[in-house]
Amino acid sequence: MQHLVLLASLVSLCSGSGDWCYPSQFTCEHHCNTPEMWSHTSTVCAGKFQSPVNVVTRKTLLDQRLTPFQFSNYQQTFRGTVKNNGHSVQVGVNHLATVMGGDLVTGYKAVQLHLHWGQNGGPGSEHTIDGEQYPMELHIVHMKQQYSDLSVALSDPSGVAVLGFFYEESRSTNRKYDSIVNALRSITHPNSNTSLPPISLEQLIPSRQNLTSYYRYQGSLTTPGCTESVIWTLFHSTIPLSKEQLQAFSDLRFHNGKPMGGNFRPPQPLNGRLVYHSGAASVLASAALLWAAAGLTLGLSRAN
Ligand SMILES: [Zn+2]
């Protein structure tokens, strides 16, 4: 009997209830719910339309409505605040930057951006492409223009649009990320924040002409409450960061003092959902081919 009581108390100690966390935060001294237990924090996390997912590219479907986006005020600089929120680094977007097109039903305005990364520069993206995990993933969170509060937007099944970007390790330093990377050492402790020098959203993402190829599916927030009201866009084109820049994110600390990293949720089942891909690149290529063929035919008929 005593053994049973001891066992029960050990189980409750090591897997017991608490706040949600990532496996990299878990210790027996620190009770927290790792991703497979998030449904204890919010039942929606056990839902059928969860994110992230693994994209199997040969199973994606071409959707001609996935046209290039129109970005507004992405080039405008703003003075944001960067914060260690205990599970990521987050930058509030305090000016009107919007995205339209790409089969979004209306304009969506940027609210905040944050990142997910690996431990000490290792694999750390949330979405994976054909099983490949990238070192880091950027989420620019947008909500329908009509809303002024993210929590209200989340009650609309298409209220939120997240633009996801993958990072790739590069040999050279990406100077466009200097201000964010340099700010990290000032926000090592959870709930600390600091103001950034003026930055634009545009400087953080690939150039506009490289944003026409992307994947689209319907999913959720990747942290509790896991609300299923997110239209996901994942861009093919990656953002380069050096090893040192990627590793700098591990300067941040979780609440228990451990280096922040591995703050990604593993891929969730698609449960019958389809992932679509944009057709801009292939449509342009086939149009060019058509014109070339037409030109050739004309040329030939003239020669006759
Ligand atoms: Zn995220």
py3Dmol code that shows the C-alpha trace and the ligand (Angstrom):
import py3Dmol

protein = """\
ATOM      1  CA  MET A   1       0.000   0.000   0.000  1.00  0.00           C
ATOM      2  CA  GLN A   2       2.777   2.372   0.972  1.00  0.00           C
ATOM      3  CA  HIS A   3       4.502   1.491  -2.274  1.00  0.00           C
ATOM      4  CA  LEU A   4       1.401   2.422  -4.200  1.00  0.00           C
ATOM      5  CA  VAL A   5       1.125   5.758  -2.441  1.00  0.00           C
ATOM      6  CA  LEU A   6       4.803   6.440  -3.084  1.00  0.00           C
ATOM      7  CA  LEU A   7       4.432   5.476  -6.759  1.00  0.00           C
ATOM      8  CA  ALA A   8       1.336   7.637  -7.142  1.00  0.00           C
ATOM      9  CA  SER A   9       3.067  10.641  -5.628  1.00  0.00           C
ATOM     10  CA  LEU A  10       6.122  10.138  -7.860  1.00  0.00           C
ATOM     11  CA  VAL A  11       3.943   9.974 -10.963  1.00  0.00           C
ATOM     12  CA  SER A  12       2.128  13.127  -9.932  1.00  0.00           C
ATOM     13  CA  LEU A  13       5.475  14.808  -9.238  1.00  0.00           C
ATOM     14  CA  CYS A  14       7.016  14.001 -12.608  1.00  0.00           C
ATOM     15  CA  SER A  15       4.049  14.242 -14.939  1.00  0.00           C
ATOM     16  CA  GLY A  16       1.789  16.245 -12.689  1.00  0.00           C
ATOM     17  CA  SER A  17      -0.430  19.116 -13.536  1.00  0.00           C
ATOM     18  CA  GLY A  18       1.026  22.546 -14.050  1.00  0.00           C
ATOM     19  CA  ASP A  19       1.578  25.062 -16.771  1.00  0.00           C
ATOM     20  CA  TRP A  20       2.194  23.969 -20.356  1.00  0.00           C
ATOM     21  CA  CYS A  21       5.780  23.612 -21.477  1.00  0.00           C
ATOM     22  CA  TYR A  22       8.136  22.103 -24.041  1.00  0.00           C
ATOM     23  CA  PRO A  23      10.072  18.880 -23.311  1.00  0.00           C
ATOM     24  CA  SER A  24      13.295  20.954 -23.096  1.00  0.00           C
ATOM     25  CA  GLN A  25      11.836  22.667 -19.995  1.00  0.00           C
ATOM     26  CA  PHE A  26      10.706  19.542 -18.221  1.00  0.00           C
ATOM     27  CA  THR A  27      12.433  18.388 -15.058  1.00  0.00           C
ATOM     28  CA  CYS A  28      11.073  16.360 -12.175  1.00  0.00           C
ATOM     29  CA  GLU A  29      11.560  19.437 -10.001  1.00  0.00           C
ATOM     30  CA  HIS A  30       9.569  21.549 -12.423  1.00  0.00           C
ATOM     31  CA  HIS A  31       6.065  20.198 -13.021  1.00  0.00           C
ATOM     32  CA  CYS A  32       4.680  21.103 -16.397  1.00  0.00           C
ATOM     33  CA  ASN A  33       2.548  19.684 -19.189  1.00  0.00           C
ATOM     34  CA  THR A  34       4.641  18.702 -22.236  1.00  0.00           C
ATOM     35  CA  PRO A  35       2.931  18.762 -25.696  1.00  0.00           C
ATOM     36  CA  GLU A  36       1.268  15.320 -25.420  1.00  0.00           C
ATOM     37  CA  MET A  37      -0.354  16.629 -22.197  1.00  0.00           C
ATOM     38  CA  TRP A  38      -1.426  20.043 -23.517  1.00  0.00           C
ATOM     39  CA  SER A  39      -5.036  18.843 -23.753  1.00  0.00           C
ATOM     40  CA  HIS A  40      -4.992  18.949 -19.916  1.00  0.00           C
ATOM     41  CA  THR A  41      -4.319  22.699 -20.225  1.00  0.00           C
ATOM     42  CA  SER A  42      -6.778  23.201 -23.091  1.00  0.00           C
ATOM     43  CA  THR A  43      -9.010  20.435 -24.500  1.00  0.00           C
ATOM     44  CA  VAL A  44      -8.818  22.008 -27.980  1.00  0.00           C
ATOM     45  CA  CYS A  45      -5.164  20.857 -28.190  1.00  0.00           C
ATOM     46  CA  ALA A  46      -6.554  17.338 -28.785  1.00  0.00           C
ATOM     47  CA  GLY A  47      -8.680  18.599 -31.710  1.00  0.00           C
ATOM     48  CA  LYS A  48      -8.725  17.340 -35.304  1.00  0.00           C
ATOM     49  CA  PHE A  49      -7.269  20.426 -37.021  1.00  0.00           C
ATOM     50  CA  GLN A  50      -4.107  21.078 -35.093  1.00  0.00           C
ATOM     51  CA  SER A  51      -0.816  22.674 -36.102  1.00  0.00           C
ATOM     52  CA  PRO A  52       1.997  22.309 -36.954  1.00  0.00           C
ATOM     53  CA  VAL A  53       1.966  19.542 -39.583  1.00  0.00           C
ATOM     54  CA  ASN A  54       4.485  17.764 -41.752  1.00  0.00           C
ATOM     55  CA  VAL A  55       3.952  18.779 -45.404  1.00  0.00           C
ATOM     56  CA  VAL A  56       4.347  15.835 -47.762  1.00  0.00           C
ATOM     57  CA  THR A  57       5.031  17.772 -50.949  1.00  0.00           C
ATOM     58  CA  ARG A  58       3.937  15.015 -53.398  1.00  0.00           C
ATOM     59  CA  LYS A  59       0.516  14.982 -51.699  1.00  0.00           C
ATOM     60  CA  THR A  60      -0.006  18.760 -51.913  1.00  0.00           C
ATOM     61  CA  LEU A  61      -2.569  20.013 -54.412  1.00  0.00           C
ATOM     62  CA  LEU A  62      -2.185  22.926 -56.808  1.00  0.00           C
ATOM     63  CA  ASP A  63      -4.670  25.714 -56.053  1.00  0.00           C
ATOM     64  CA  GLN A  64      -4.776  28.431 -58.743  1.00  0.00           C
ATOM     65  CA  ARG A  65      -6.420  30.835 -56.277  1.00  0.00           C
ATOM     66  CA  LEU A  66      -3.173  30.977 -54.283  1.00  0.00           C
ATOM     67  CA  THR A  67      -1.962  34.068 -56.106  1.00  0.00           C
ATOM     68  CA  PRO A  68       0.871  36.365 -54.897  1.00  0.00           C
ATOM     69  CA  PHE A  69       0.065  38.411 -51.776  1.00  0.00           C
ATOM     70  CA  GLN A  70      -0.264  42.167 -51.620  1.00  0.00           C
ATOM     71  CA  PHE A  71       1.737  43.450 -48.678  1.00  0.00           C
ATOM     72  CA  SER A  72       0.972  46.945 -47.374  1.00  0.00           C
ATOM     73  CA  ASN A  73       3.289  48.895 -45.067  1.00  0.00           C
ATOM     74  CA  TYR A  74       5.610  45.923 -44.709  1.00  0.00           C
ATOM     75  CA  GLN A  75       8.421  48.279 -45.694  1.00  0.00           C
ATOM     76  CA  GLN A  76       7.438  50.872 -43.071  1.00  0.00           C
ATOM     77  CA  THR A  77       9.766  51.030 -40.074  1.00  0.00           C
ATOM     78  CA  PHE A  78       8.378  50.928 -36.550  1.00  0.00           C
ATOM     79  CA  ARG A  79       9.762  50.975 -33.023  1.00  0.00           C
ATOM     80  CA  GLY A  80       8.751  47.644 -31.572  1.00  0.00           C
ATOM     81  CA  THR A  81       9.275  46.058 -28.191  1.00  0.00           C
ATOM     82  CA  VAL A  82      10.903  42.648 -28.067  1.00  0.00           C
ATOM     83  CA  LYS A  83       9.911  40.419 -25.165  1.00  0.00           C
ATOM     84  CA  ASN A  84      10.917  37.112 -23.614  1.00  0.00           C
ATOM     85  CA  ASN A  85       7.427  35.788 -22.868  1.00  0.00           C
ATOM     86  CA  GLY A  86       8.667  32.636 -21.138  1.00  0.00           C
ATOM     87  CA  HIS A  87       8.322  30.335 -24.146  1.00  0.00           C
ATOM     88  CA  SER A  88       9.495  32.451 -27.092  1.00  0.00           C
ATOM     89  CA  VAL A  89      10.749  35.845 -28.168  1.00  0.00           C
ATOM     90  CA  GLN A  90       7.955  38.088 -29.378  1.00  0.00           C
ATOM     91  CA  VAL A  91       7.872  41.461 -31.126  1.00  0.00           C
ATOM     92  CA  GLY A  92       4.671  43.499 -31.027  1.00  0.00           C
ATOM     93  CA  VAL A  93       3.741  45.168 -34.319  1.00  0.00           C
ATOM     94  CA  ASN A  94       2.351  48.599 -33.485  1.00  0.00           C
ATOM     95  CA  HIS A  95       1.662  50.027 -36.945  1.00  0.00           C
ATOM     96  CA  LEU A  96      -0.745  49.084 -39.707  1.00  0.00           C
ATOM     97  CA  ALA A  97       0.958  46.427 -41.830  1.00  0.00           C
ATOM     98  CA  THR A  98      -1.460  44.276 -43.778  1.00  0.00           C
ATOM     99  CA  VAL A  99      -1.510  41.322 -46.135  1.00  0.00           C
ATOM    100  CA  MET A 100      -4.189  40.644 -48.780  1.00  0.00           C
ATOM    101  CA  GLY A 101      -4.623  38.296 -51.734  1.00  0.00           C
ATOM    102  CA  GLY A 102      -3.414  34.713 -51.743  1.00  0.00           C
ATOM    103  CA  ASP A 103      -7.057  33.564 -51.436  1.00  0.00           C
ATOM    104  CA  LEU A 104      -7.501  35.392 -48.108  1.00  0.00           C
ATOM    105  CA  VAL A 105     -11.118  36.581 -47.935  1.00  0.00           C
ATOM    106  CA  THR A 106     -10.167  40.033 -46.634  1.00  0.00           C
ATOM    107  CA  GLY A 107      -7.180  42.074 -45.452  1.00  0.00           C
ATOM    108  CA  TYR A 108      -5.356  40.814 -42.376  1.00  0.00           C
ATOM    109  CA  LYS A 109      -3.279  43.109 -40.184  1.00  0.00           C
ATOM    110  CA  ALA A 110      -0.035  42.115 -38.478  1.00  0.00           C
ATOM    111  CA  VAL A 111      -0.290  41.851 -34.688  1.00  0.00           C
ATOM    112  CA  GLN A 112       2.952  40.255 -33.528  1.00  0.00           C
ATOM    113  CA  LEU A 113       5.768  38.034 -34.633  1.00  0.00           C
ATOM    114  CA  HIS A 114       7.612  35.347 -32.735  1.00  0.00           C
ATOM    115  CA  LEU A 115       9.979  32.447 -33.330  1.00  0.00           C
ATOM    116  CA  HIS A 116      10.449  28.757 -32.622  1.00  0.00           C
ATOM    117  CA  TRP A 117      13.975  27.312 -32.597  1.00  0.00           C
ATOM    118  CA  GLY A 118      16.150  24.358 -31.679  1.00  0.00           C
ATOM    119  CA  GLN A 119      18.638  23.817 -28.907  1.00  0.00           C
ATOM    120  CA  ASN A 120      21.943  25.584 -29.527  1.00  0.00           C
ATOM    121  CA  GLY A 121      21.276  26.089 -33.251  1.00  0.00           C
ATOM    122  CA  GLY A 122      19.944  22.556 -33.877  1.00  0.00           C
ATOM    123  CA  PRO A 123      16.645  21.615 -35.607  1.00  0.00           C
ATOM    124  CA  GLY A 124      13.779  23.719 -34.302  1.00  0.00           C
ATOM    125  CA  SER A 125      11.055  24.575 -36.815  1.00  0.00           C
ATOM    126  CA  GLU A 126       7.477  23.558 -36.028  1.00  0.00           C
ATOM    127  CA  HIS A 127       6.337  22.685 -39.541  1.00  0.00           C
ATOM    128  CA  THR A 128       8.433  20.181 -41.427  1.00  0.00           C
ATOM    129  CA  ILE A 129       8.651  19.701 -45.199  1.00  0.00           C
ATOM    130  CA  ASP A 130       8.930  16.055 -46.255  1.00  0.00           C
ATOM    131  CA  GLY A 131      10.140  15.368 -42.739  1.00  0.00           C
ATOM    132  CA  GLU A 132      12.874  18.014 -42.835  1.00  0.00           C
ATOM    133  CA  GLN A 133      13.036  20.241 -39.776  1.00  0.00           C
ATOM    134  CA  TYR A 134      14.651  23.650 -40.253  1.00  0.00           C
ATOM    135  CA  PRO A 135      16.689  25.370 -37.502  1.00  0.00           C
ATOM    136  CA  MET A 136      14.075  28.063 -36.841  1.00  0.00           C
ATOM    137  CA  GLU A 137      10.622  29.238 -37.916  1.00  0.00           C
ATOM    138  CA  LEU A 138       9.169  32.755 -37.926  1.00  0.00           C
ATOM    139  CA  HIS A 139       5.445  33.310 -37.368  1.00  0.00           C
ATOM    140  CA  ILE A 140       3.978  36.670 -38.320  1.00  0.00           C
ATOM    141  CA  VAL A 141       0.531  36.592 -36.733  1.00  0.00           C
ATOM    142  CA  HIS A 142      -2.226  38.562 -38.490  1.00  0.00           C
ATOM    143  CA  MET A 143      -5.908  38.981 -37.736  1.00  0.00           C
ATOM    144  CA  LYS A 144      -8.806  40.118 -39.917  1.00  0.00           C
ATOM    145  CA  GLN A 145      -8.723  43.870 -40.274  1.00  0.00           C
ATOM    146  CA  GLN A 146     -12.162  44.269 -38.684  1.00  0.00           C
ATOM    147  CA  TYR A 147     -10.939  42.984 -35.293  1.00  0.00           C
ATOM    148  CA  SER A 148      -9.038  44.933 -32.668  1.00  0.00           C
ATOM    149  CA  ASP A 149      -8.383  42.043 -30.313  1.00  0.00           C
ATOM    150  CA  LEU A 150      -6.665  38.746 -31.117  1.00  0.00           C
ATOM    151  CA  SER A 151      -8.847  36.830 -28.651  1.00  0.00           C
ATOM    152  CA  VAL A 152     -11.959  37.976 -30.536  1.00  0.00           C
ATOM    153  CA  ALA A 153     -10.373  37.098 -33.905  1.00  0.00           C
ATOM    154  CA  LEU A 154      -9.685  33.597 -32.576  1.00  0.00           C
ATOM    155  CA  SER A 155     -13.401  32.961 -32.168  1.00  0.00           C
ATOM    156  CA  ASP A 156     -13.773  33.347 -35.969  1.00  0.00           C
ATOM    157  CA  PRO A 157     -12.740  30.094 -37.792  1.00  0.00           C
ATOM    158  CA  SER A 158     -10.798  32.187 -40.341  1.00  0.00           C
ATOM    159  CA  GLY A 159     -10.031  35.107 -38.025  1.00  0.00           C
ATOM    160  CA  VAL A 160      -6.269  34.625 -37.932  1.00  0.00           C
ATOM    161  CA  ALA A 161      -3.693  34.250 -40.715  1.00  0.00           C
ATOM    162  CA  VAL A 162      -0.150  33.274 -39.822  1.00  0.00           C
ATOM    163  CA  LEU A 163       2.676  33.673 -42.330  1.00  0.00           C
ATOM    164  CA  GLY A 164       5.360  31.090 -41.582  1.00  0.00           C
ATOM    165  CA  PHE A 165       8.961  31.343 -42.773  1.00  0.00           C
ATOM    166  CA  PHE A 166      11.792  28.854 -42.387  1.00  0.00           C
ATOM    167  CA  TYR A 167      15.403  29.749 -41.641  1.00  0.00           C
ATOM    168  CA  GLU A 168      18.485  28.125 -43.070  1.00  0.00           C
ATOM    169  CA  GLU A 169      22.006  28.252 -41.682  1.00  0.00           C
ATOM    170  CA  SER A 170      24.249  30.465 -43.796  1.00  0.00           C
ATOM    171  CA  ARG A 171      27.999  31.124 -43.750  1.00  0.00           C
ATOM    172  CA  SER A 172      27.597  34.880 -43.589  1.00  0.00           C
ATOM    173  CA  THR A 173      25.859  36.981 -40.943  1.00  0.00           C
ATOM    174  CA  ASN A 174      22.420  38.340 -41.888  1.00  0.00           C
ATOM    175  CA  ARG A 175      22.853  42.025 -40.955  1.00  0.00           C
ATOM    176  CA  LYS A 176      19.093  42.630 -41.260  1.00  0.00           C
ATOM    177  CA  TYR A 177      18.727  40.604 -38.069  1.00  0.00           C
ATOM    178  CA  ASP A 178      21.379  42.493 -36.064  1.00  0.00           C
ATOM    179  CA  SER A 179      18.886  44.567 -34.076  1.00  0.00           C
ATOM    180  CA  ILE A 180      16.830  41.552 -32.953  1.00  0.00           C
ATOM    181  CA  VAL A 181      19.859  39.328 -32.259  1.00  0.00           C
ATOM    182  CA  ASN A 182      21.617  42.117 -30.330  1.00  0.00           C
ATOM    183  CA  ALA A 183      18.513  42.692 -28.200  1.00  0.00           C
ATOM    184  CA  LEU A 184      18.428  39.065 -27.019  1.00  0.00           C
ATOM    185  CA  ARG A 185      21.101  39.573 -24.367  1.00  0.00           C
ATOM    186  CA  SER A 186      18.886  42.230 -22.732  1.00  0.00           C
ATOM    187  CA  ILE A 187      15.890  39.917 -22.401  1.00  0.00           C
ATOM    188  CA  THR A 188      17.398  36.685 -21.085  1.00  0.00           C
ATOM    189  CA  HIS A 189      14.887  36.531 -18.215  1.00  0.00           C
ATOM    190  CA  PRO A 190      11.215  35.655 -18.813  1.00  0.00           C
ATOM    191  CA  ASN A 191       8.893  38.681 -18.831  1.00  0.00           C
ATOM    192  CA  SER A 192      11.756  41.060 -19.583  1.00  0.00           C
ATOM    193  CA  ASN A 193      11.527  43.292 -22.626  1.00  0.00           C
ATOM    194  CA  THR A 194      13.459  45.986 -24.419  1.00  0.00           C
ATOM    195  CA  SER A 195      12.736  48.440 -27.223  1.00  0.00           C
ATOM    196  CA  LEU A 196      14.188  47.787 -30.665  1.00  0.00           C
ATOM    197  CA  PRO A 197      15.715  50.347 -33.011  1.00  0.00           C
ATOM    198  CA  PRO A 198      13.362  50.985 -35.974  1.00  0.00           C
ATOM    199  CA  ILE A 199      12.800  47.804 -37.996  1.00  0.00           C
ATOM    200  CA  SER A 200      10.432  46.842 -40.811  1.00  0.00           C
ATOM    201  CA  LEU A 201       8.683  43.524 -41.366  1.00  0.00           C
ATOM    202  CA  GLU A 202      10.088  43.532 -44.891  1.00  0.00           C
ATOM    203  CA  GLN A 203      13.704  43.389 -43.674  1.00  0.00           C
ATOM    204  CA  LEU A 204      12.986  40.180 -41.758  1.00  0.00           C
ATOM    205  CA  ILE A 205      11.574  38.117 -44.651  1.00  0.00           C
ATOM    206  CA  PRO A 206      12.722  37.104 -48.164  1.00  0.00           C
ATOM    207  CA  SER A 207      12.295  39.662 -50.940  1.00  0.00           C
ATOM    208  CA  ARG A 208       8.803  40.032 -52.375  1.00  0.00           C
ATOM    209  CA  GLN A 209       9.504  38.285 -55.687  1.00  0.00           C
ATOM    210  CA  ASN A 210      10.491  35.168 -53.723  1.00  0.00           C
ATOM    211  CA  LEU A 211       7.188  34.988 -51.852  1.00  0.00           C
ATOM    212  CA  THR A 212       4.997  33.634 -54.670  1.00  0.00           C
ATOM    213  CA  SER A 213       5.602  29.959 -53.803  1.00  0.00           C
ATOM    214  CA  TYR A 214       3.916  28.767 -50.648  1.00  0.00           C
ATOM    215  CA  TYR A 215       1.798  26.078 -48.981  1.00  0.00           C
ATOM    216  CA  ARG A 216      -1.640  26.660 -47.495  1.00  0.00           C
ATOM    217  CA  TYR A 217      -3.742  24.701 -45.012  1.00  0.00           C
ATOM    218  CA  GLN A 218      -6.249  25.260 -42.222  1.00  0.00           C
ATOM    219  CA  GLY A 219      -4.994  24.713 -38.683  1.00  0.00           C
ATOM    220  CA  SER A 220      -4.512  26.067 -35.203  1.00  0.00           C
ATOM    221  CA  LEU A 221      -2.309  28.027 -32.856  1.00  0.00           C
ATOM    222  CA  THR A 222       0.712  25.870 -31.983  1.00  0.00           C
ATOM    223  CA  THR A 223       0.587  26.749 -28.274  1.00  0.00           C
ATOM    224  CA  PRO A 224      -2.291  26.311 -25.783  1.00  0.00           C
ATOM    225  CA  GLY A 225      -5.222  27.129 -26.191  1.00  0.00           C
ATOM    226  CA  CYS A 226      -4.445  25.585 -29.667  1.00  0.00           C
ATOM    227  CA  THR A 227      -7.458  27.454 -31.127  1.00  0.00           C
ATOM    228  CA  GLU A 228      -8.459  26.106 -34.567  1.00  0.00           C
ATOM    229  CA  SER A 229      -8.930  29.390 -36.396  1.00  0.00           C
ATOM    230  CA  VAL A 230      -5.676  29.838 -38.275  1.00  0.00           C
ATOM    231  CA  ILE A 231      -5.142  30.029 -42.039  1.00  0.00           C
ATOM    232  CA  TRP A 232      -1.559  28.878 -42.438  1.00  0.00           C
ATOM    233  CA  THR A 233       0.825  30.010 -45.171  1.00  0.00           C
ATOM    234  CA  LEU A 234       4.292  28.457 -45.315  1.00  0.00           C
ATOM    235  CA  PHE A 235       6.725  30.014 -47.768  1.00  0.00           C
ATOM    236  CA  HIS A 236       9.240  27.972 -49.780  1.00  0.00           C
ATOM    237  CA  SER A 237      11.914  30.664 -49.731  1.00  0.00           C
ATOM    238  CA  THR A 238      14.055  30.560 -46.584  1.00  0.00           C
ATOM    239  CA  ILE A 239      15.725  33.256 -44.464  1.00  0.00           C
ATOM    240  CA  PRO A 240      19.504  32.894 -43.980  1.00  0.00           C
ATOM    241  CA  LEU A 241      21.053  33.251 -40.508  1.00  0.00           C
ATOM    242  CA  SER A 242      24.583  32.312 -39.438  1.00  0.00           C
ATOM    243  CA  LYS A 243      25.238  29.585 -36.868  1.00  0.00           C
ATOM    244  CA  GLU A 244      26.221  32.268 -34.332  1.00  0.00           C
ATOM    245  CA  GLN A 245      22.974  34.169 -34.928  1.00  0.00           C
ATOM    246  CA  LEU A 246      20.905  31.002 -34.513  1.00  0.00           C
ATOM    247  CA  GLN A 247      22.782  30.062 -31.344  1.00  0.00           C
ATOM    248  CA  ALA A 248      22.221  33.548 -29.861  1.00  0.00           C
ATOM    249  CA  PHE A 249      18.568  32.622 -29.251  1.00  0.00           C
ATOM    250  CA  SER A 250      19.749  30.046 -26.702  1.00  0.00           C
ATOM    251  CA  ASP A 251      20.977  32.986 -24.545  1.00  0.00           C
ATOM    252  CA  LEU A 252      17.341  33.373 -23.514  1.00  0.00           C
ATOM    253  CA  ARG A 253      16.182  31.445 -20.462  1.00  0.00           C
ATOM    254  CA  PHE A 254      12.980  29.606 -19.586  1.00  0.00           C
ATOM    255  CA  HIS A 255      11.375  30.244 -16.178  1.00  0.00           C
ATOM    256  CA  ASN A 256      13.434  27.437 -14.611  1.00  0.00           C
ATOM    257  CA  GLY A 257      16.706  28.963 -15.824  1.00  0.00           C
ATOM    258  CA  LYS A 258      17.338  26.401 -18.591  1.00  0.00           C
ATOM    259  CA  PRO A 259      18.449  27.812 -21.989  1.00  0.00           C
ATOM    260  CA  MET A 260      15.428  28.549 -24.191  1.00  0.00           C
ATOM    261  CA  GLY A 261      15.299  26.288 -27.242  1.00  0.00           C
ATOM    262  CA  GLY A 262      13.435  23.267 -28.507  1.00  0.00           C
ATOM    263  CA  ASN A 263      10.362  25.492 -28.191  1.00  0.00           C
ATOM    264  CA  PHE A 264       8.499  23.814 -31.019  1.00  0.00           C
ATOM    265  CA  ARG A 265       5.437  21.586 -30.974  1.00  0.00           C
ATOM    266  CA  PRO A 266       5.879  18.297 -32.901  1.00  0.00           C
ATOM    267  CA  PRO A 267       3.832  17.778 -36.121  1.00  0.00           C
ATOM    268  CA  GLN A 268       0.174  16.920 -35.587  1.00  0.00           C
ATOM    269  CA  PRO A 269      -1.992  14.511 -37.653  1.00  0.00           C
ATOM    270  CA  LEU A 270      -3.659  16.000 -40.751  1.00  0.00           C
ATOM    271  CA  ASN A 271      -6.858  14.007 -40.080  1.00  0.00           C
ATOM    272  CA  GLY A 272      -7.934  14.249 -43.715  1.00  0.00           C
ATOM    273  CA  ARG A 273      -6.948  17.878 -44.238  1.00  0.00           C
ATOM    274  CA  LEU A 274      -5.368  18.769 -47.569  1.00  0.00           C
ATOM    275  CA  VAL A 275      -2.326  20.981 -48.012  1.00  0.00           C
ATOM    276  CA  TYR A 276      -2.381  23.188 -51.118  1.00  0.00           C
ATOM    277  CA  HIS A 277       0.441  24.850 -52.979  1.00  0.00           C
ATOM    278  CA  SER A 278       0.463  28.063 -54.974  1.00  0.00           C
ATOM    279  CA  GLY A 279       0.824  27.828 -58.708  1.00  0.00           C
ATOM    280  CA  ALA A 280       2.442  31.154 -59.545  1.00  0.00           C
ATOM    281  CA  ALA A 281       5.838  29.754 -60.526  1.00  0.00           C
ATOM    282  CA  SER A 282       4.530  26.855 -62.642  1.00  0.00           C
ATOM    283  CA  VAL A 283       1.791  28.993 -64.240  1.00  0.00           C
ATOM    284  CA  LEU A 284       4.387  31.579 -65.315  1.00  0.00           C
ATOM    285  CA  ALA A 285       6.652  28.847 -66.643  1.00  0.00           C
ATOM    286  CA  SER A 286       3.888  27.210 -68.689  1.00  0.00           C
ATOM    287  CA  ALA A 287       2.678  30.609 -69.971  1.00  0.00           C
ATOM    288  CA  ALA A 288       6.215  31.369 -71.131  1.00  0.00           C
ATOM    289  CA  LEU A 289       6.351  27.991 -72.855  1.00  0.00           C
ATOM    290  CA  LEU A 290       3.020  28.668 -74.603  1.00  0.00           C
ATOM    291  CA  TRP A 291       4.230  32.021 -75.870  1.00  0.00           C
ATOM    292  CA  ALA A 292       7.484  30.498 -77.031  1.00  0.00           C
ATOM    293  CA  ALA A 293       5.543  27.761 -78.869  1.00  0.00           C
ATOM    294  CA  ALA A 294       3.188  30.341 -80.400  1.00  0.00           C
ATOM    295  CA  GLY A 295       6.164  32.448 -81.507  1.00  0.00           C
ATOM    296  CA  LEU A 296       7.802  29.421 -83.017  1.00  0.00           C
ATOM    297  CA  THR A 297       4.623  28.486 -84.942  1.00  0.00           C
ATOM    298  CA  LEU A 298       4.242  32.065 -86.227  1.00  0.00           C
ATOM    299  CA  GLY A 299       7.868  32.176 -87.239  1.00  0.00           C
ATOM    300  CA  LEU A 300       7.550  28.876 -89.046  1.00  0.00           C
ATOM    301  CA  SER A 301       4.348  29.900 -90.866  1.00  0.00           C
ATOM    302  CA  ARG A 302       5.990  33.185 -91.967  1.00  0.00           C
ATOM    303  CA  ALA A 303       8.950  31.302 -93.294  1.00  0.00           C
ATOM    304  CA  ASN A 304       6.612  29.259 -95.442  1.00  0.00           C
TER     305      ASN A 304
END
"""
ligand_1 = """\
1
ZN
Zn 4.340 30.271 -33.384
"""
view = py3Dmol.view(width=600, height=400)
view.addModel(protein, "pdb")
view.setStyle({"model": 0}, {"cartoon": {"style": "trace"}})
view.addModel(ligand_1, "xyz")
view.setStyle({"model": 1}, {"stick": {}})
view.zoomTo()
view.show()
